[in-house]
Amino acid sequence: MEAEANSGSLEDSWAFIQSLGEGCRTVPLAGHVGFDSLPDQLVNKSVTQGFCFNILCVGETGLGKSTLMDTLFNTKFEGEPATHTQPGVQLRSNTYDLQESNVGLKLTIVSTVGFGDQINKEDSYKPIVEFIDAQFEAYLQEELKIRRVLHAYHDSRIHVCLYFIAPTGHSLKSLDLVTMKKLDSKVNIIPIIAKSDAISKSELTKFKIKITSELVSNGVQIYQFPTDDESVAEINGTMNAHLPFAVIGSTEELKIGNKMMKARQYPWGTVQACFHYPLPCHAVENEAHCDFVKLREMLIRVNMEDLREQTHSRHYELYRRCKLEEMGFKDTDPDSKPFSLQETYEAKRNEFLGELQKKEEEMRQMFVQRVKEKEAELKEAEKELHEKFDRLKKLHQDEKKKLEDKKKSLDDEVNAFKQRKTAAELLQSQGSQAGGSQTLKRDKEKKN
């Protein structure tokens, strides 16, 4: 169960009541009625339903995003460590049910696996933007349903983006500036200098100033803690001056003095987790060493509900308005009269049907044109085939005639040869007979 949907519906109802209340009279009550318990009823209902909070952690691999989440919520979230070999940016979402006292929190942590690990980082921000828009679109589709179940809908819209900045001590990378600029209109951004114990205190101060200057000069809008509420105006105004927060994360507990504290062990000393200690150390929760306590106070203990409200009333409303305007919906018509949903639907339906008929006609004309072109191509191909057939037929006839002439010539030569052969045989036979008679005559003369 989520309280986000109820929060949005209560805001809309209160705005509607205020609009109806314009011009109403104020009358005194003669005695106690009981509607002063309405805030208590709302609190009890919200506590019973529970709350949701969704955090997007953006930053390069190895900046301690998972460790900081474990430290923030004082637990160990299960998750696989990311590598530097990802072919692209992938968003990994994990949801956890947390319980503190009698308050339940459905916490979703979305990490950007592989962010900044590619050689070409030009499109690294696109999967993040697409993911945020996808959550807005899912919520919008749920709102537009005829039968809505927003009270049971798991709101996956991102409430805050913790942007982890590498502790270079010089300036923001172009990847950081481009990504934050693409995200600032879609999510509440809180910049964080990760592993701030990697640079000295003086370098850290200069680095913060440099980051703030670059964000302002590039028009990047980061989340500002609200100062309109008098109860938190002072602390929020002070904390706005500390942005970006420089943090150290640690889940390791070491014994310092007589107490077990979250700390980081270094060769030169201990990174203490809570209080000052006479050792060469940096403290995770020691405000003299880093801004971890400030981040936890501002993110969880003071402004968590404002982050949820800003997501719904600012970022989601901007997405919703743009989407509905794309669909043709407006608040007023050209005559500044209230726009009718039925009229808008009918107009969009007629427009859609007109476009459909137009496209259908265009497709029909295109089909007819392509059929004509194909027929012309087939006729041309058929003509070429006939011409080729006629050429081959003529060539065949010519070849056949040549062969017949050659055959006739050969037959004539054979006949002539046979005649010559017959004549030669006849002459040879006559010669043989004459020679035989002469031989007989000589033989007779010899005998005589």
C-alpha positions as CSV (number, residue, x, y, z in Angstrom):
1,M,0.0,0.0,0.0
2,E,1.3,3.5,-0.8
3,A,0.4,6.9,0.7
4,E,1.6,8.8,-2.4
5,A,-1.6,8.4,-4.3
6,N,-3.6,9.5,-1.2
7,S,-1.3,12.5,-0.8
8,G,-2.0,13.6,-4.4
9,S,-5.7,13.1,-4.1
10,L,-5.9,15.0,-0.8
11,E,-4.1,17.9,-2.4
12,D,-6.4,18.0,-5.3
13,S,-9.5,17.7,-3.0
14,W,-8.2,20.6,-0.8
15,A,-7.6,22.8,-3.9
16,F,-11.2,22.0,-5.0
17,I,-12.6,22.9,-1.6
18,Q,-10.6,26.1,-1.6
19,S,-12.0,27.0,-5.0
20,L,-15.5,26.3,-3.7
21,G,-14.8,28.3,-0.6
22,E,-14.2,31.6,-2.4
23,G,-16.9,34.0,-1.2
24,C,-18.0,31.7,1.7
25,R,-18.8,33.2,5.1
26,T,-16.9,32.4,8.2
27,V,-19.2,31.5,11.1
28,P,-18.2,30.8,14.7
29,L,-18.9,27.4,16.4
30,A,-21.0,27.3,19.6
31,G,-19.1,24.3,20.9
32,H,-16.6,21.5,20.1
33,V,-17.5,19.6,17.0
34,G,-14.6,17.3,16.5
35,F,-13.2,17.9,13.0
36,D,-10.0,19.2,14.7
37,S,-9.0,15.5,14.8
38,L,-8.8,15.3,11.0
39,P,-5.0,15.6,11.0
40,D,-4.8,12.7,13.5
41,Q,-7.1,10.7,11.3
42,L,-4.9,11.4,8.3
43,V,-1.7,10.5,10.2
44,N,-3.2,7.2,11.4
45,K,-4.4,6.3,8.0
46,S,-1.0,7.1,6.4
47,V,0.8,5.1,9.1
48,T,-1.5,2.2,8.5
49,Q,-1.0,2.3,4.7
50,G,2.8,2.9,4.9
51,F,5.0,5.1,2.8
52,C,7.2,4.7,-0.2
53,F,10.4,6.4,-1.1
54,N,12.4,5.8,-4.3
55,I,16.1,6.8,-4.6
56,L,18.1,6.9,-7.8
57,C,21.9,6.7,-7.4
58,V,23.8,8.0,-10.4
59,G,27.6,7.9,-10.5
60,E,30.5,6.0,-11.9
61,T,31.3,2.5,-10.8
62,G,33.4,2.4,-7.6
63,L,32.3,5.7,-5.9
64,G,30.6,3.9,-3.0
65,K,27.0,4.3,-3.9
66,S,25.9,0.9,-2.3
67,T,28.0,1.6,0.8
68,L,26.4,5.0,1.3
69,M,22.9,3.5,1.0
70,D,23.8,0.8,3.6
71,T,25.2,3.6,5.9
72,L,22.2,5.9,5.4
73,F,19.6,3.3,6.4
74,N,21.8,1.5,8.9
75,T,21.4,-1.9,7.3
76,K,23.0,-4.2,4.7
77,F,21.1,-4.2,1.4
78,E,21.7,-7.3,-0.7
79,G,23.1,-6.7,-4.2
80,E,25.6,-7.9,-6.7
81,P,28.8,-5.8,-7.1
82,A,29.0,-4.0,-10.4
83,T,31.9,-4.4,-12.8
84,H,33.6,-2.0,-15.2
85,T,32.9,-4.3,-18.2
86,Q,29.3,-3.4,-18.9
87,P,28.7,-2.7,-22.7
88,G,26.1,0.0,-21.8
89,V,24.3,1.7,-18.9
90,Q,21.8,-0.6,-17.2
91,L,19.4,0.5,-14.4
92,R,19.0,-2.1,-11.6
93,S,16.0,-1.6,-9.2
94,N,15.7,-3.3,-5.8
95,T,12.8,-2.8,-3.4
96,Y,13.0,-3.4,0.3
97,D,10.4,-3.2,3.1
98,L,11.7,-1.3,6.1
99,Q,10.1,-0.9,9.6
100,E,11.0,1.7,12.2
101,S,8.8,1.9,15.3
102,N,5.3,1.6,13.8
103,V,6.1,3.3,10.5
104,G,6.6,1.1,7.4
105,L,8.6,2.3,4.4
106,K,8.8,0.6,1.0
107,L,12.2,1.7,-0.1
108,T,13.3,1.3,-3.8
109,I,17.0,1.9,-4.7
110,V,17.8,2.2,-8.4
111,S,21.5,2.0,-9.3
112,T,23.0,2.9,-12.7
113,V,25.2,-0.1,-13.5
114,G,28.0,0.7,-16.0
115,F,27.5,4.5,-15.9
116,G,30.7,6.2,-17.1
117,D,32.5,3.0,-18.0
118,Q,32.3,3.2,-21.8
119,I,34.8,4.9,-24.0
120,N,32.0,6.8,-25.8
121,K,29.9,8.4,-23.0
122,E,27.8,10.6,-25.3
123,D,24.5,8.7,-24.7
124,S,25.1,7.5,-21.1
125,Y,22.3,9.7,-19.8
126,K,19.6,8.3,-22.2
127,P,18.8,5.1,-20.3
128,I,18.3,7.1,-17.1
129,V,16.0,9.6,-18.7
130,E,14.0,6.8,-20.3
131,F,13.7,5.0,-17.0
132,I,12.4,8.1,-15.2
133,D,9.9,8.8,-18.0
134,A,8.8,5.2,-18.0
135,Q,7.8,5.5,-14.3
136,F,5.9,8.7,-15.0
137,E,4.1,7.0,-17.9
138,A,3.1,4.0,-15.8
139,Y,1.6,6.3,-13.1
140,L,-0.2,8.3,-15.8
141,Q,-1.6,5.2,-17.4
142,E,-2.9,4.1,-14.0
143,E,-4.5,7.5,-13.5
144,L,-6.2,7.4,-16.9
145,K,-7.8,4.0,-16.2
146,I,-11.6,3.9,-15.8
147,R,-11.2,1.7,-12.7
148,R,-8.3,3.1,-10.8
149,V,-6.6,1.4,-7.8
150,L,-4.2,4.2,-6.9
151,H,-4.5,3.3,-3.2
152,A,-2.9,-0.1,-3.9
153,Y,-0.7,1.0,-6.8
154,H,3.1,0.7,-6.1
155,D,4.4,4.2,-7.0
156,S,7.8,3.7,-8.7
157,R,8.4,7.4,-9.6
158,I,11.8,8.6,-8.5
159,H,11.7,11.0,-5.6
160,V,15.3,12.0,-5.4
161,C,18.5,11.5,-7.4
162,L,21.7,11.3,-5.5
163,Y,24.3,12.3,-8.0
164,F,27.8,11.0,-7.0
165,I,30.7,13.2,-8.0
166,A,34.2,11.8,-8.2
167,P,36.6,13.5,-5.7
168,T,38.9,14.9,-8.3
169,G,39.3,18.3,-6.6
170,H,39.4,20.1,-9.9
171,S,36.0,20.5,-11.7
172,L,33.0,18.6,-12.9
173,K,33.3,16.2,-15.8
174,S,31.4,17.0,-18.9
175,L,29.5,13.7,-18.4
176,D,28.3,15.0,-15.0
177,L,27.2,18.3,-16.4
178,V,25.3,16.9,-19.3
179,T,23.6,14.2,-17.3
180,M,22.5,16.6,-14.5
181,K,21.2,19.0,-17.1
182,K,19.1,16.3,-18.7
183,L,17.7,15.2,-15.4
184,D,17.0,18.5,-13.5
185,S,13.5,18.9,-15.0
186,K,12.5,15.3,-14.2
187,V,13.8,14.6,-10.7
188,N,15.1,16.2,-7.5
189,I,18.9,16.2,-7.8
190,I,21.1,16.3,-4.7
191,P,24.8,16.4,-5.7
192,I,27.2,14.4,-3.5
193,I,31.0,14.4,-3.4
194,A,31.8,10.7,-2.9
195,K,34.7,9.4,-0.9
196,S,35.5,13.0,0.3
197,D,38.3,11.7,2.5
198,A,40.4,11.3,-0.6
199,I,41.1,15.1,-0.8
200,S,42.2,17.6,1.8
201,K,39.8,19.9,3.6
202,S,41.1,23.0,1.8
203,E,40.8,21.2,-1.5
204,L,37.3,20.1,-0.6
205,T,36.2,23.6,0.1
206,K,37.5,24.9,-3.2
207,F,36.0,21.9,-5.0
208,K,32.6,22.7,-3.6
209,I,32.8,26.3,-4.7
210,K,33.9,25.2,-8.2
211,I,31.1,22.7,-8.5
212,T,28.5,25.2,-7.4
213,S,29.9,27.8,-9.9
214,E,29.8,25.3,-12.8
215,L,26.2,24.2,-12.0
216,V,25.0,27.8,-11.9
217,S,26.9,28.8,-15.1
218,N,25.5,25.8,-17.0
219,G,21.9,26.3,-15.8
220,V,21.7,23.1,-13.8
221,Q,18.8,23.2,-11.3
222,I,19.5,21.1,-8.2
223,Y,17.1,20.5,-5.4
224,Q,16.8,23.3,-2.9
225,F,15.6,22.5,0.6
226,P,12.3,24.4,1.2
227,T,12.4,27.5,3.4
228,D,8.7,28.4,3.3
229,D,7.9,26.3,6.4
230,E,8.9,28.3,9.5
231,S,9.7,25.1,11.4
232,V,12.5,24.0,9.1
233,A,13.3,27.3,7.3
234,E,16.4,28.0,9.3
235,I,18.0,24.6,9.1
236,N,17.1,24.2,5.4
237,G,18.5,27.6,4.5
238,T,21.7,26.7,6.3
239,M,22.0,23.3,4.6
240,N,21.4,24.8,1.1
241,A,24.7,26.7,1.6
242,H,26.5,23.3,2.2
243,L,25.5,21.8,-1.1
244,P,27.0,19.7,-2.6
245,F,27.4,17.4,0.4
246,A,30.8,15.7,0.9
247,V,30.3,12.3,2.3
248,I,32.1,9.2,3.5
249,G,30.3,5.8,3.8
250,S,31.2,2.9,5.9
251,T,29.3,-0.2,7.4
252,E,32.3,-1.5,9.3
253,E,32.2,-1.2,13.0
254,L,35.4,-0.8,15.0
255,K,36.0,-0.4,18.7
256,I,37.0,3.2,19.5
257,G,37.6,3.7,23.2
258,N,34.8,1.9,24.9
259,K,32.3,2.2,22.1
260,M,31.6,0.3,18.8
261,M,31.3,2.8,16.0
262,K,31.0,2.8,12.2
263,A,34.5,3.6,11.0
264,R,37.0,3.1,8.2
265,Q,40.5,1.8,9.0
266,Y,43.5,3.4,7.3
267,P,47.2,2.8,7.8
268,W,47.5,6.2,9.4
269,G,44.5,5.9,11.6
270,T,40.7,5.3,11.9
271,V,37.9,6.8,10.0
272,Q,35.6,7.3,13.0
273,A,31.9,7.1,12.5
274,C,30.3,9.3,15.2
275,F,32.4,11.5,17.4
276,H,35.7,13.3,17.6
277,Y,38.5,11.1,18.8
278,P,42.2,11.9,19.4
279,L,43.4,9.8,16.5
280,P,44.4,10.9,13.0
281,C,41.0,10.0,11.5
282,H,38.1,11.1,9.4
283,A,34.6,10.5,10.7
284,V,31.6,9.2,8.7
285,E,29.1,10.8,11.1
286,N,31.5,13.5,12.4
287,E,30.3,16.7,10.9
288,A,33.8,18.2,11.2
289,H,35.0,15.6,8.7
290,C,32.2,15.1,6.2
291,D,28.5,16.0,5.5
292,F,27.1,12.6,6.0
293,V,25.0,13.7,9.0
294,K,23.7,16.7,7.1
295,L,22.7,14.5,4.2
296,R,20.9,12.0,6.4
297,E,19.1,14.8,8.2
298,M,18.0,16.6,5.1
299,L,17.2,13.5,3.0
300,I,15.4,11.4,5.6
301,R,14.5,13.2,8.8
302,V,13.5,16.6,7.5
303,N,12.6,16.7,3.8
304,M,11.6,13.2,2.7
305,E,7.9,14.2,2.4
306,D,8.8,17.4,0.5
307,L,10.8,15.3,-2.0
308,R,7.8,13.1,-2.5
309,E,5.5,16.2,-2.9
310,Q,7.9,17.9,-5.3
311,T,8.0,14.8,-7.4
312,H,4.2,14.6,-7.6
313,S,3.4,18.3,-7.9
314,R,6.3,19.5,-10.0
315,H,8.1,16.9,-12.0
316,Y,5.2,14.5,-12.6
317,E,2.8,17.4,-13.3
318,L,5.2,18.7,-15.9
319,Y,5.3,15.3,-17.6
320,R,1.6,14.9,-17.3
321,R,0.8,18.3,-18.8
322,C,3.1,17.8,-21.7
323,K,1.6,14.4,-22.4
324,L,-2.0,15.6,-22.2
325,E,-1.1,18.6,-24.4
326,E,0.3,16.2,-27.0
327,M,-3.0,14.4,-26.9
328,G,-4.8,17.6,-27.5
329,F,-6.2,18.3,-24.0
330,K,-6.1,21.9,-22.7
331,D,-7.5,23.7,-19.7
332,T,-9.4,26.3,-21.8
333,D,-10.6,26.6,-25.4
334,P,-9.6,29.6,-27.7
335,D,-12.5,31.6,-26.1
336,S,-11.0,31.1,-22.6
337,K,-13.9,28.9,-21.7
338,P,-13.5,25.7,-19.6
339,F,-12.6,22.9,-21.9
340,S,-15.0,20.0,-22.0
341,L,-13.5,16.6,-21.8
342,Q,-16.3,15.1,-24.0
343,E,-15.8,17.8,-26.6
344,T,-12.1,17.2,-26.5
345,Y,-12.6,13.5,-26.9
346,E,-15.0,14.0,-29.8
347,A,-12.7,16.5,-31.5
348,K,-9.7,14.2,-31.1
349,R,-11.7,11.2,-32.3
350,N,-12.9,13.1,-35.4
351,E,-9.4,14.3,-36.0
352,F,-8.0,10.8,-35.7
353,L,-10.7,9.4,-38.0
354,G,-10.0,12.1,-40.5
355,E,-6.2,11.4,-40.4
356,L,-7.0,7.7,-40.6
357,Q,-9.1,8.2,-43.7
358,K,-6.5,10.5,-45.2
359,K,-3.8,7.9,-44.6
360,E,-6.0,5.2,-46.0
361,E,-6.6,7.2,-49.1
362,E,-2.9,7.9,-49.4
363,M,-2.1,4.3,-49.0
364,R,-4.7,3.3,-51.6
365,Q,-3.3,5.9,-54.1
366,M,0.2,4.6,-53.3
367,F,-1.0,1.0,-53.9
368,V,-2.6,1.9,-57.2
369,Q,0.5,3.8,-58.3
370,R,2.7,0.9,-57.4
371,V,0.4,-1.6,-59.2
372,K,0.6,0.6,-62.3
373,E,4.3,0.9,-62.0
374,K,4.6,-2.9,-61.6
375,E,2.3,-3.5,-64.6
376,A,4.5,-1.2,-66.7
377,E,7.6,-3.0,-65.5
378,L,6.0,-6.4,-66.4
379,K,4.9,-5.2,-69.8
380,E,8.4,-3.8,-70.5
381,A,9.9,-7.1,-69.3
382,E,7.4,-9.0,-71.5
383,K,8.3,-6.8,-74.5
384,E,12.0,-7.4,-74.0
385,L,11.4,-11.2,-73.7
386,H,9.4,-11.2,-77.0
387,E,12.2,-9.2,-78.8
388,K,14.8,-11.5,-77.3
389,F,12.7,-14.5,-78.5
390,D,12.4,-13.1,-82.0
391,R,16.1,-12.4,-82.2
392,L,16.9,-16.0,-81.0
393,K,14.3,-17.4,-83.5
394,K,15.8,-15.5,-86.4
395,L,19.3,-16.4,-85.3
396,H,18.2,-20.1,-85.1
397,Q,16.7,-19.9,-88.6
398,D,19.9,-18.3,-90.0
399,E,22.0,-21.0,-88.4
400,K,19.7,-23.7,-89.7
401,K,19.9,-22.4,-93.2
402,K,23.6,-22.2,-93.0
403,L,23.7,-25.8,-91.8
404,E,21.4,-26.9,-94.6
405,D,23.5,-25.1,-97.2
406,K,26.6,-26.6,-95.8
407,K,25.0,-30.1,-95.8
408,K,23.9,-29.7,-99.4
409,S,27.4,-28.6,-100.3
410,L,28.8,-31.6,-98.5
411,D,26.3,-33.9,-100.3
412,D,27.3,-32.5,-103.7
413,E,31.0,-33.1,-102.8
414,V,30.2,-36.6,-101.8
415,N,28.3,-37.3,-105.0
416,A,31.0,-35.9,-107.1
417,F,33.6,-37.9,-105.2
418,K,31.5,-41.1,-105.7
419,Q,31.3,-40.4,-109.5
420,R,35.0,-39.8,-109.7
421,K,35.6,-43.0,-107.7
422,T,33.3,-45.0,-110.0
423,A,35.0,-43.6,-113.1
424,A,38.4,-44.4,-111.7
425,E,37.4,-47.9,-110.8
426,L,36.0,-48.4,-114.3
427,L,39.2,-47.1,-115.9
428,Q,41.2,-49.3,-113.6
429,S,39.1,-52.4,-114.6
430,Q,39.5,-51.6,-118.3
431,G,43.2,-51.2,-117.9
432,S,43.5,-54.5,-116.1
433,Q,41.6,-56.3,-118.9
434,A,43.8,-54.8,-121.6
435,G,47.0,-55.7,-119.8
436,G,45.8,-59.3,-119.4
437,S,45.1,-59.8,-123.1
438,Q,48.6,-58.5,-124.0
439,T,50.2,-60.9,-121.6
440,L,48.3,-63.9,-123.1
441,K,49.4,-62.9,-126.6
442,R,53.1,-62.7,-125.6
443,D,52.9,-66.1,-123.9
444,K,51.4,-67.7,-127.1
445,E,54.2,-66.1,-129.2
446,K,56.8,-67.5,-127.0
447,K,55.4,-71.0,-127.2
448,N,55.3,-70.9,-131.0
